[in-house]
Amino acid sequence: MPTILRSGPYRFYVYSHESNEPPHVHVDRDDLSAKFWLRPVGLARN
């Protein structure tokens, strides 16, 4: 899971082998996580 950005307590990263899903980014903070679709931008799960 390559990290693409760290901003304060947030870690932004992508998986390279999720071919069944549209482009998205994962965001973690402590023990919480979210997934955001990139096109169109939207929250996939929280």
mmCIF entry with sequence, helices, sheets and N, C-alpha, C, O atoms, coordinates in Angstrom:
data_MODEL
# 
_entry.id   MODEL 
# 
_entity.id                         1 
_entity.type                       polymer 
_entity.pdbx_number_of_molecules   1 
# 
_entity_poly.entity_id                      1 
_entity_poly.type                           'polypeptide(L)' 
_entity_poly.nstd_linkage                   no 
_entity_poly.nstd_monomer                   no 
_entity_poly.pdbx_seq_one_letter_code       MPTILRSGPYRFYVYSHESNEPPHVHVDRDDLSAKFWLRPVGLARN 
_entity_poly.pdbx_seq_one_letter_code_can   MPTILRSGPYRFYVYSHESNEPPHVHVDRDDLSAKFWLRPVGLARN 
_entity_poly.pdbx_strand_id                 A 
# 
loop_
_entity_poly_seq.entity_id 
_entity_poly_seq.num 
_entity_poly_seq.mon_id 
_entity_poly_seq.hetero 
1 1  MET n 
1 2  PRO n 
1 3  THR n 
1 4  ILE n 
1 5  LEU n 
1 6  ARG n 
1 7  SER n 
1 8  GLY n 
1 9  PRO n 
1 10 TYR n 
1 11 ARG n 
1 12 PHE n 
1 13 TYR n 
1 14 VAL n 
1 15 TYR n 
1 16 SER n 
1 17 HIS n 
1 18 GLU n 
1 19 SER n 
1 20 ASN n 
1 21 GLU n 
1 22 PRO n 
1 23 PRO n 
1 24 HIS n 
1 25 VAL n 
1 26 HIS n 
1 27 VAL n 
1 28 ASP n 
1 29 ARG n 
1 30 ASP n 
1 31 ASP n 
1 32 LEU n 
1 33 SER n 
1 34 ALA n 
1 35 LYS n 
1 36 PHE n 
1 37 TRP n 
1 38 LEU n 
1 39 ARG n 
1 40 PRO n 
1 41 VAL n 
1 42 GLY n 
1 43 LEU n 
1 44 ALA n 
1 45 ARG n 
1 46 ASN n 
# 
_struct_asym.id          A 
_struct_asym.entity_id   1 
# 
_struct_sheet.id               AA1 
_struct_sheet.type             ? 
_struct_sheet.number_strands   5 
_struct_sheet.details          ? 
# 
loop_
_struct_sheet_order.sheet_id 
_struct_sheet_order.range_id_1 
_struct_sheet_order.range_id_2 
_struct_sheet_order.offset 
_struct_sheet_order.sense 
AA1 1 2 ? anti-parallel 
AA1 2 3 ? anti-parallel 
AA1 3 4 ? anti-parallel 
AA1 4 5 ? anti-parallel 
# 
loop_
_struct_sheet_range.sheet_id 
_struct_sheet_range.id 
_struct_sheet_range.beg_label_comp_id 
_struct_sheet_range.beg_label_asym_id 
_struct_sheet_range.beg_label_seq_id 
_struct_sheet_range.pdbx_beg_PDB_ins_code 
_struct_sheet_range.end_label_comp_id 
_struct_sheet_range.end_label_asym_id 
_struct_sheet_range.end_label_seq_id 
_struct_sheet_range.pdbx_end_PDB_ins_code 
_struct_sheet_range.beg_auth_comp_id 
_struct_sheet_range.beg_auth_asym_id 
_struct_sheet_range.beg_auth_seq_id 
_struct_sheet_range.end_auth_comp_id 
_struct_sheet_range.end_auth_asym_id 
_struct_sheet_range.end_auth_seq_id 
AA1 1 THR A 3  ? SER A 7  ? THR A 3  SER A 7  
AA1 2 TYR A 10 ? TYR A 13 ? TYR A 10 TYR A 13 
AA1 3 HIS A 24 ? ARG A 29 ? HIS A 24 ARG A 29 
AA1 4 LEU A 32 ? LEU A 38 ? LEU A 32 LEU A 38 
AA1 5 VAL A 41 ? ARG A 45 ? VAL A 41 ARG A 45 
# 
loop_
_atom_site.group_PDB 
_atom_site.id 
_atom_site.type_symbol 
_atom_site.label_atom_id 
_atom_site.label_alt_id 
_atom_site.label_comp_id 
_atom_site.label_asym_id 
_atom_site.label_entity_id 
_atom_site.label_seq_id 
_atom_site.pdbx_PDB_ins_code 
_atom_site.Cartn_x 
_atom_site.Cartn_y 
_atom_site.Cartn_z 
_atom_site.occupancy 
_atom_site.B_iso_or_equiv 
_atom_site.pdbx_formal_charge 
_atom_site.auth_seq_id 
_atom_site.auth_comp_id 
_atom_site.auth_asym_id 
_atom_site.auth_atom_id 
_atom_site.pdbx_PDB_model_num 
ATOM 1   N N  . MET A 1 1  ? 0.839   -1.170 0.000   1.00 0.00 ? 1  MET A N  1 
ATOM 2   C CA . MET A 1 1  ? 0.000   0.000  0.000   1.00 0.00 ? 1  MET A CA 1 
ATOM 3   C C  . MET A 1 1  ? 0.890   1.241  0.000   1.00 0.00 ? 1  MET A C  1 
ATOM 4   O O  . MET A 1 1  ? 1.290   1.709  1.066   1.00 0.00 ? 1  MET A O  1 
ATOM 5   N N  . PRO A 1 2  ? 1.200   1.770  -1.154  1.00 0.00 ? 2  PRO A N  1 
ATOM 6   C CA . PRO A 1 2  ? 2.060   2.947  -1.185  1.00 0.00 ? 2  PRO A CA 1 
ATOM 7   C C  . PRO A 1 2  ? 1.354   4.191  -0.653  1.00 0.00 ? 2  PRO A C  1 
ATOM 8   O O  . PRO A 1 2  ? 0.242   4.514  -1.070  1.00 0.00 ? 2  PRO A O  1 
ATOM 9   N N  . THR A 1 3  ? 2.008   4.874  0.261   1.00 0.00 ? 3  THR A N  1 
ATOM 10  C CA . THR A 1 3  ? 1.491   6.137  0.792   1.00 0.00 ? 3  THR A CA 1 
ATOM 11  C C  . THR A 1 3  ? 1.769   7.223  -0.229  1.00 0.00 ? 3  THR A C  1 
ATOM 12  O O  . THR A 1 3  ? 2.899   7.372  -0.695  1.00 0.00 ? 3  THR A O  1 
ATOM 13  N N  . ILE A 1 4  ? 0.725   7.992  -0.581  1.00 0.00 ? 4  ILE A N  1 
ATOM 14  C CA . ILE A 1 4  ? 0.914   9.075  -1.544  1.00 0.00 ? 4  ILE A CA 1 
ATOM 15  C C  . ILE A 1 4  ? 0.996   10.437 -0.870  1.00 0.00 ? 4  ILE A C  1 
ATOM 16  O O  . ILE A 1 4  ? 1.486   11.398 -1.463  1.00 0.00 ? 4  ILE A O  1 
ATOM 17  N N  . LEU A 1 5  ? 0.506   10.523 0.391   1.00 0.00 ? 5  LEU A N  1 
ATOM 18  C CA . LEU A 1 5  ? 0.556   11.799 1.111   1.00 0.00 ? 5  LEU A CA 1 
ATOM 19  C C  . LEU A 1 5  ? 0.340   11.553 2.589   1.00 0.00 ? 5  LEU A C  1 
ATOM 20  O O  . LEU A 1 5  ? -0.460  10.703 2.980   1.00 0.00 ? 5  LEU A O  1 
ATOM 21  N N  . ARG A 1 6  ? 1.058   12.300 3.407   1.00 0.00 ? 6  ARG A N  1 
ATOM 22  C CA . ARG A 1 6  ? 0.788   12.373 4.843   1.00 0.00 ? 6  ARG A CA 1 
ATOM 23  C C  . ARG A 1 6  ? 0.538   13.834 5.155   1.00 0.00 ? 6  ARG A C  1 
ATOM 24  O O  . ARG A 1 6  ? 1.340   14.701 4.807   1.00 0.00 ? 6  ARG A O  1 
ATOM 25  N N  . SER A 1 7  ? -0.579  14.102 5.815   1.00 0.00 ? 7  SER A N  1 
ATOM 26  C CA . SER A 1 7  ? -0.930  15.468 6.185   1.00 0.00 ? 7  SER A CA 1 
ATOM 27  C C  . SER A 1 7  ? -1.445  15.444 7.613   1.00 0.00 ? 7  SER A C  1 
ATOM 28  O O  . SER A 1 7  ? -2.560  14.992 7.873   1.00 0.00 ? 7  SER A O  1 
ATOM 29  N N  . GLY A 1 8  ? -0.625  15.936 8.540   1.00 0.00 ? 8  GLY A N  1 
ATOM 30  C CA . GLY A 1 8  ? -0.990  15.857 9.950   1.00 0.00 ? 8  GLY A CA 1 
ATOM 31  C C  . GLY A 1 8  ? -1.205  14.402 10.328  1.00 0.00 ? 8  GLY A C  1 
ATOM 32  O O  . GLY A 1 8  ? -0.337  13.567 10.075  1.00 0.00 ? 8  GLY A O  1 
ATOM 33  N N  . PRO A 1 9  ? -2.354  14.081 10.935  1.00 0.00 ? 9  PRO A N  1 
ATOM 34  C CA . PRO A 1 9  ? -2.612  12.700 11.355  1.00 0.00 ? 9  PRO A CA 1 
ATOM 35  C C  . PRO A 1 9  ? -3.155  11.808 10.240  1.00 0.00 ? 9  PRO A C  1 
ATOM 36  O O  . PRO A 1 9  ? -3.427  10.631 10.475  1.00 0.00 ? 9  PRO A O  1 
ATOM 37  N N  . TYR A 1 10 ? -3.319  12.351 9.024   1.00 0.00 ? 10 TYR A N  1 
ATOM 38  C CA . TYR A 1 10 ? -3.943  11.605 7.928   1.00 0.00 ? 10 TYR A CA 1 
ATOM 39  C C  . TYR A 1 10 ? -2.908  10.950 7.021   1.00 0.00 ? 10 TYR A C  1 
ATOM 40  O O  . TYR A 1 10 ? -1.862  11.529 6.729   1.00 0.00 ? 10 TYR A O  1 
ATOM 41  N N  . ARG A 1 11 ? -3.219  9.732  6.581   1.00 0.00 ? 11 ARG A N  1 
ATOM 42  C CA . ARG A 1 11 ? -2.390  9.005  5.612   1.00 0.00 ? 11 ARG A CA 1 
ATOM 43  C C  . ARG A 1 11 ? -3.257  8.681  4.407   1.00 0.00 ? 11 ARG A C  1 
ATOM 44  O O  . ARG A 1 11 ? -4.302  8.047  4.550   1.00 0.00 ? 11 ARG A O  1 
ATOM 45  N N  . PHE A 1 12 ? -2.836  9.107  3.225   1.00 0.00 ? 12 PHE A N  1 
ATOM 46  C CA . PHE A 1 12 ? -3.546  8.860  1.970   1.00 0.00 ? 12 PHE A CA 1 
ATOM 47  C C  . PHE A 1 12 ? -2.764  7.804  1.197   1.00 0.00 ? 12 PHE A C  1 
ATOM 48  O O  . PHE A 1 12 ? -1.549  7.923  1.033   1.00 0.00 ? 12 PHE A O  1 
ATOM 49  N N  . TYR A 1 13 ? -3.460  6.769  0.723   1.00 0.00 ? 13 TYR A N  1 
ATOM 50  C CA . TYR A 1 13 ? -2.762  5.694  0.015   1.00 0.00 ? 13 TYR A CA 1 
ATOM 51  C C  . TYR A 1 13 ? -3.691  5.015  -0.981  1.00 0.00 ? 13 TYR A C  1 
ATOM 52  O O  . TYR A 1 13 ? -4.908  5.199  -0.947  1.00 0.00 ? 13 TYR A O  1 
ATOM 53  N N  . VAL A 1 14 ? -3.089  4.224  -1.871  1.00 0.00 ? 14 VAL A N  1 
ATOM 54  C CA . VAL A 1 14 ? -3.841  3.491  -2.891  1.00 0.00 ? 14 VAL A CA 1 
ATOM 55  C C  . VAL A 1 14 ? -3.401  2.034  -2.872  1.00 0.00 ? 14 VAL A C  1 
ATOM 56  O O  . VAL A 1 14 ? -2.290  1.711  -2.451  1.00 0.00 ? 14 VAL A O  1 
ATOM 57  N N  . TYR A 1 15 ? -4.286  1.166  -3.334  1.00 0.00 ? 15 TYR A N  1 
ATOM 58  C CA . TYR A 1 15 ? -3.957  -0.230 -3.609  1.00 0.00 ? 15 TYR A CA 1 
ATOM 59  C C  . TYR A 1 15 ? -3.822  -0.340 -5.119  1.00 0.00 ? 15 TYR A C  1 
ATOM 60  O O  . TYR A 1 15 ? -4.578  0.297  -5.852  1.00 0.00 ? 15 TYR A O  1 
ATOM 61  N N  . SER A 1 16 ? -2.887  -1.124 -5.590  1.00 0.00 ? 16 SER A N  1 
ATOM 62  C CA . SER A 1 16 ? -2.698  -1.236 -7.037  1.00 0.00 ? 16 SER A CA 1 
ATOM 63  C C  . SER A 1 16 ? -3.448  -2.410 -7.646  1.00 0.00 ? 16 SER A C  1 
ATOM 64  O O  . SER A 1 16 ? -3.454  -2.553 -8.868  1.00 0.00 ? 16 SER A O  1 
ATOM 65  N N  . HIS A 1 17 ? -4.080  -3.256 -6.839  1.00 0.00 ? 17 HIS A N  1 
ATOM 66  C CA . HIS A 1 17 ? -4.731  -4.459 -7.370  1.00 0.00 ? 17 HIS A CA 1 
ATOM 67  C C  . HIS A 1 17 ? -6.214  -4.520 -7.031  1.00 0.00 ? 17 HIS A C  1 
ATOM 68  O O  . HIS A 1 17 ? -6.706  -5.572 -6.625  1.00 0.00 ? 17 HIS A O  1 
ATOM 69  N N  . GLU A 1 18 ? -6.927  -3.426 -7.188  1.00 0.00 ? 18 GLU A N  1 
ATOM 70  C CA . GLU A 1 18 ? -8.374  -3.410 -6.981  1.00 0.00 ? 18 GLU A CA 1 
ATOM 71  C C  . GLU A 1 18 ? -9.044  -3.136 -8.326  1.00 0.00 ? 18 GLU A C  1 
ATOM 72  O O  . GLU A 1 18 ? -9.695  -2.108 -8.507  1.00 0.00 ? 18 GLU A O  1 
ATOM 73  N N  . SER A 1 19 ? -8.879  -4.056 -9.253  1.00 0.00 ? 19 SER A N  1 
ATOM 74  C CA . SER A 1 19 ? -9.326  -3.839 -10.633 1.00 0.00 ? 19 SER A CA 1 
ATOM 75  C C  . SER A 1 19 ? -10.840 -3.825 -10.791 1.00 0.00 ? 19 SER A C  1 
ATOM 76  O O  . SER A 1 19 ? -11.328 -3.358 -11.820 1.00 0.00 ? 19 SER A O  1 
ATOM 77  N N  . ASN A 1 20 ? -11.602 -4.314 -9.826  1.00 0.00 ? 20 ASN A N  1 
ATOM 78  C CA . ASN A 1 20 ? -13.059 -4.339 -9.946  1.00 0.00 ? 20 ASN A CA 1 
ATOM 79  C C  . ASN A 1 20 ? -13.721 -3.063 -9.453  1.00 0.00 ? 20 ASN A C  1 
ATOM 80  O O  . ASN A 1 20 ? -14.950 -2.984 -9.433  1.00 0.00 ? 20 ASN A O  1 
ATOM 81  N N  . GLU A 1 21 ? -12.948 -2.070 -9.057  1.00 0.00 ? 21 GLU A N  1 
ATOM 82  C CA . GLU A 1 21 ? -13.501 -0.829 -8.527  1.00 0.00 ? 21 GLU A CA 1 
ATOM 83  C C  . GLU A 1 21 ? -12.974 0.361  -9.319  1.00 0.00 ? 21 GLU A C  1 
ATOM 84  O O  . GLU A 1 21 ? -11.885 0.297  -9.889  1.00 0.00 ? 21 GLU A O  1 
ATOM 85  N N  . PRO A 1 22 ? -13.752 1.455  -9.355  1.00 0.00 ? 22 PRO A N  1 
ATOM 86  C CA . PRO A 1 22 ? -13.258 2.670  -10.006 1.00 0.00 ? 22 PRO A CA 1 
ATOM 87  C C  . PRO A 1 22 ? -12.072 3.255  -9.221  1.00 0.00 ? 22 PRO A C  1 
ATOM 88  O O  . PRO A 1 22 ? -11.844 2.877  -8.073  1.00 0.00 ? 22 PRO A O  1 
ATOM 89  N N  . PRO A 1 23 ? -11.322 4.173  -9.838  1.00 0.00 ? 23 PRO A N  1 
ATOM 90  C CA . PRO A 1 23 ? -10.182 4.789  -9.144  1.00 0.00 ? 23 PRO A CA 1 
ATOM 91  C C  . PRO A 1 23 ? -10.627 5.425  -7.829  1.00 0.00 ? 23 PRO A C  1 
ATOM 92  O O  . PRO A 1 23 ? -11.647 6.112  -7.770  1.00 0.00 ? 23 PRO A O  1 
ATOM 93  N N  . HIS A 1 24 ? -9.845  5.185  -6.780  1.00 0.00 ? 24 HIS A N  1 
ATOM 94  C CA . HIS A 1 24 ? -10.188 5.720  -5.468  1.00 0.00 ? 24 HIS A CA 1 
ATOM 95  C C  . HIS A 1 24 ? -8.935  5.838  -4.611  1.00 0.00 ? 24 HIS A C  1 
ATOM 96  O O  . HIS A 1 24 ? -7.878  5.310  -4.956  1.00 0.00 ? 24 HIS A O  1 
ATOM 97  N N  . VAL A 1 25 ? -9.069  6.532  -3.498  1.00 0.00 ? 25 VAL A N  1 
ATOM 98  C CA . VAL A 1 25 ? -7.978  6.706  -2.548  1.00 0.00 ? 25 VAL A CA 1 
ATOM 99  C C  . VAL A 1 25 ? -8.499  6.349  -1.157  1.00 0.00 ? 25 VAL A C  1 
ATOM 100 O O  . VAL A 1 25 ? -9.649  6.627  -0.818  1.00 0.00 ? 25 VAL A O  1 
ATOM 101 N N  . HIS A 1 26 ? -7.635  5.732  -0.366  1.00 0.00 ? 26 HIS A N  1 
ATOM 102 C CA . HIS A 1 26 ? -7.956  5.396  1.020   1.00 0.00 ? 26 HIS A CA 1 
ATOM 103 C C  . HIS A 1 26 ? -7.323  6.448  1.922   1.00 0.00 ? 26 HIS A C  1 
ATOM 104 O O  . HIS A 1 26 ? -6.231  6.942  1.642   1.00 0.00 ? 26 HIS A O  1 
ATOM 105 N N  . VAL A 1 27 ? -8.022  6.788  3.015   1.00 0.00 ? 27 VAL A N  1 
ATOM 106 C CA . VAL A 1 27 ? -7.510  7.752  3.982   1.00 0.00 ? 27 VAL A CA 1 
ATOM 107 C C  . VAL A 1 27 ? -7.658  7.141  5.374   1.00 0.00 ? 27 VAL A C  1 
ATOM 108 O O  . VAL A 1 27 ? -8.745  6.705  5.754   1.00 0.00 ? 27 VAL A O  1 
ATOM 109 N N  . ASP A 1 28 ? -6.563  7.113  6.129   1.00 0.00 ? 28 ASP A N  1 
ATOM 110 C CA . ASP A 1 28 ? -6.583  6.596  7.498   1.00 0.00 ? 28 ASP A CA 1 
ATOM 111 C C  . ASP A 1 28 ? -6.184  7.681  8.478   1.00 0.00 ? 28 ASP A C  1 
ATOM 112 O O  . ASP A 1 28 ? -5.362  8.549  8.185   1.00 0.00 ? 28 ASP A O  1 
ATOM 113 N N  . ARG A 1 29 ? -6.792  7.603  9.646   1.00 0.00 ? 29 ARG A N  1 
ATOM 114 C CA . ARG A 1 29 ? -6.372  8.414  10.791  1.00 0.00 ? 29 ARG A CA 1 
ATOM 115 C C  . ARG A 1 29 ? -6.581  7.548  12.023  1.00 0.00 ? 29 ARG A C  1 
ATOM 116 O O  . ARG A 1 29 ? -7.704  7.145  12.325  1.00 0.00 ? 29 ARG A O  1 
ATOM 117 N N  . ASP A 1 30 ? -5.510  7.270  12.722  1.00 0.00 ? 30 ASP A N  1 
ATOM 118 C CA . ASP A 1 30 ? -5.564  6.393  13.894  1.00 0.00 ? 30 ASP A CA 1 
ATOM 119 C C  . ASP A 1 30 ? -6.208  5.068  13.494  1.00 0.00 ? 30 ASP A C  1 
ATOM 120 O O  . ASP A 1 30 ? -5.700  4.396  12.596  1.00 0.00 ? 30 ASP A O  1 
ATOM 121 N N  . ASP A 1 31 ? -7.307  4.672  14.131  1.00 0.00 ? 31 ASP A N  1 
ATOM 122 C CA . ASP A 1 31 ? -7.960  3.404  13.791  1.00 0.00 ? 31 ASP A CA 1 
ATOM 123 C C  . ASP A 1 31 ? -9.189  3.605  12.911  1.00 0.00 ? 31 ASP A C  1 
ATOM 124 O O  . ASP A 1 31 ? -10.014 2.699  12.793  1.00 0.00 ? 31 ASP A O  1 
ATOM 125 N N  . LEU A 1 32 ? -9.326  4.773  12.292  1.00 0.00 ? 32 LEU A N  1 
ATOM 126 C CA . LEU A 1 32 ? -10.453 5.089  11.408  1.00 0.00 ? 32 LEU A CA 1 
ATOM 127 C C  . LEU A 1 32 ? -9.988  5.107  9.962   1.00 0.00 ? 32 LEU A C  1 
ATOM 128 O O  . LEU A 1 32 ? -8.826  5.401  9.683   1.00 0.00 ? 32 LEU A O  1 
ATOM 129 N N  . SER A 1 33 ? -10.902 4.790  9.031   1.00 0.00 ? 33 SER A N  1 
ATOM 130 C CA . SER A 1 33 ? -10.534 4.835  7.619   1.00 0.00 ? 33 SER A CA 1 
ATOM 131 C C  . SER A 1 33 ? -11.738 5.210  6.770   1.00 0.00 ? 33 SER A C  1 
ATOM 132 O O  . SER A 1 33 ? -12.889 5.040  7.172   1.00 0.00 ? 33 SER A O  1 
ATOM 133 N N  . ALA A 1 34 ? -11.439 5.721  5.590   1.00 0.00 ? 34 ALA A N  1 
ATOM 134 C CA . ALA A 1 34 ? -12.471 6.081  4.617   1.00 0.00 ? 34 ALA A CA 1 
ATOM 135 C C  . ALA A 1 34 ? -11.920 5.795  3.232   1.00 0.00 ? 34 ALA A C  1 
ATOM 136 O O  . ALA A 1 34 ? -10.708 5.703  3.036   1.00 0.00 ? 34 ALA A O  1 
ATOM 137 N N  . LYS A 1 35 ? -12.833 5.655  2.268   1.00 0.00 ? 35 LYS A N  1 
ATOM 138 C CA . LYS A 1 35 ? -12.443 5.441  0.875   1.00 0.00 ? 35 LYS A CA 1 
ATOM 139 C C  . LYS A 1 35 ? -13.218 6.436  0.028   1.00 0.00 ? 35 LYS A C  1 
ATOM 140 O O  . LYS A 1 35 ? -14.435 6.557  0.168   1.00 0.00 ? 35 LYS A O  1 
ATOM 141 N N  . PHE A 1 36 ? -12.515 7.154  -0.857  1.00 0.00 ? 36 PHE A N  1 
ATOM 142 C CA . PHE A 1 36 ? -13.129 8.167  -1.706  1.00 0.00 ? 36 PHE A CA 1 
ATOM 143 C C  . PHE A 1 36 ? -12.945 7.811  -3.171  1.00 0.00 ? 36 PHE A C  1 
ATOM 144 O O  . PHE A 1 36 ? -11.829 7.545  -3.616  1.00 0.00 ? 36 PHE A O  1 
ATOM 145 N N  . TRP A 1 37 ? -14.049 7.805  -3.926  1.00 0.00 ? 37 TRP A N  1 
ATOM 146 C CA . TRP A 1 37 ? -13.975 7.653  -5.380  1.00 0.00 ? 37 TRP A CA 1 
ATOM 147 C C  . TRP A 1 37 ? -13.378 8.930  -5.950  1.00 0.00 ? 37 TRP A C  1 
ATOM 148 O O  . TRP A 1 37 ? -13.595 10.014 -5.410  1.00 0.00 ? 37 TRP A O  1 
ATOM 149 N N  . LEU A 1 38 ? -12.625 8.807  -7.040  1.00 0.00 ? 38 LEU A N  1 
ATOM 150 C CA . LEU A 1 38 ? -12.002 9.976  -7.664  1.00 0.00 ? 38 LEU A CA 1 
ATOM 151 C C  . LEU A 1 38 ? -12.818 10.535 -8.821  1.00 0.00 ? 38 LEU A C  1 
ATOM 152 O O  . LEU A 1 38 ? -12.763 11.738 -9.078  1.00 0.00 ? 38 LEU A O  1 
ATOM 153 N N  . ARG A 1 39 ? -13.581 9.689  -9.535  1.00 0.00 ? 39 ARG A N  1 
ATOM 154 C CA . ARG A 1 39 ? -14.385 10.141 -10.686 1.00 0.00 ? 39 ARG A CA 1 
ATOM 155 C C  . ARG A 1 39 ? -15.746 9.479  -10.661 1.00 0.00 ? 39 ARG A C  1 
ATOM 156 O O  . ARG A 1 39 ? -15.825 8.282  -10.936 1.00 0.00 ? 39 ARG A O  1 
ATOM 157 N N  . PRO A 1 40 ? -16.797 10.166 -10.357 1.00 0.00 ? 40 PRO A N  1 
ATOM 158 C CA . PRO A 1 40 ? -16.835 11.502 -9.757  1.00 0.00 ? 40 PRO A CA 1 
ATOM 159 C C  . PRO A 1 40 ? -16.422 11.417 -8.291  1.00 0.00 ? 40 PRO A C  1 
ATOM 160 O O  . PRO A 1 40 ? -16.525 10.360 -7.668  1.00 0.00 ? 40 PRO A O  1 
ATOM 161 N N  . VAL A 1 41 ? -15.959 12.525 -7.754  1.00 0.00 ? 41 VAL A N  1 
ATOM 162 C CA . VAL A 1 41 ? -15.512 12.560 -6.367  1.00 0.00 ? 41 VAL A CA 1 
ATOM 163 C C  . VAL A 1 41 ? -16.692 12.254 -5.452  1.00 0.00 ? 41 VAL A C  1 
ATOM 164 O O  . VAL A 1 41 ? -17.754 12.863 -5.572  1.00 0.00 ? 41 VAL A O  1 
ATOM 165 N N  . GLY A 1 42 ? -16.500 11.312 -4.544  1.00 0.00 ? 42 GLY A N  1 
ATOM 166 C CA . GLY A 1 42 ? -17.552 10.959 -3.599  1.00 0.00 ? 42 GLY A CA 1 
ATOM 167 C C  . GLY A 1 42 ? -17.036 9.998  -2.546  1.00 0.00 ? 42 GLY A C  1 
ATOM 168 O O  . GLY A 1 42 ? -16.012 9.341  -2.734  1.00 0.00 ? 42 GLY A O  1 
ATOM 169 N N  . LEU A 1 43 ? -17.752 9.923  -1.441  1.00 0.00 ? 43 LEU A N  1 
ATOM 170 C CA . LEU A 1 43 ? -17.396 9.013  -0.361  1.00 0.00 ? 43 LEU A CA 1 
ATOM 171 C C  . LEU A 1 43 ? -17.897 7.618  -0.686  1.00 0.00 ? 43 LEU A C  1 
ATOM 172 O O  . LEU A 1 43 ? -19.094 7.429  -0.903  1.00 0.00 ? 43 LEU A O  1 
ATOM 173 N N  . ALA A 1 44 ? -17.009 6.643  -0.724  1.00 0.00 ? 44 ALA A N  1 
ATOM 174 C CA . ALA A 1 44 ? -17.391 5.256  -0.990  1.00 0.00 ? 44 ALA A CA 1 
ATOM 175 C C  . ALA A 1 44 ? -17.806 4.559  0.297   1.00 0.00 ? 44 ALA A C  1 
ATOM 176 O O  . ALA A 1 44 ? -18.818 3.859  0.329   1.00 0.00 ? 44 ALA A O  1 
ATOM 177 N N  . ARG A 1 45 ? -17.030 4.746  1.354   1.00 0.00 ? 45 ARG A N  1 
ATOM 178 C CA . ARG A 1 45 ? -17.378 4.182  2.662   1.00 0.00 ? 45 ARG A CA 1 
ATOM 179 C C  . ARG A 1 45 ? -16.637 4.950  3.735   1.00 0.00 ? 45 ARG A C  1 
ATOM 180 O O  . ARG A 1 45 ? -15.626 5.603  3.477   1.00 0.00 ? 45 ARG A O  1 
ATOM 181 N N  . ASN A 1 46 ? -17.162 4.857  4.942   1.00 0.00 ? 46 ASN A N  1 
ATOM 182 C CA . ASN A 1 46 ? -16.577 5.571  6.062   1.00 0.00 ? 46 ASN A CA 1 
ATOM 183 C C  . ASN A 1 46 ? -16.608 4.670  7.266   1.00 0.00 ? 46 ASN A C  1 
ATOM 184 O O  . ASN A 1 46 ? -16.161 5.063  8.343   1.00 0.00 ? 46 ASN A O  1 
# 
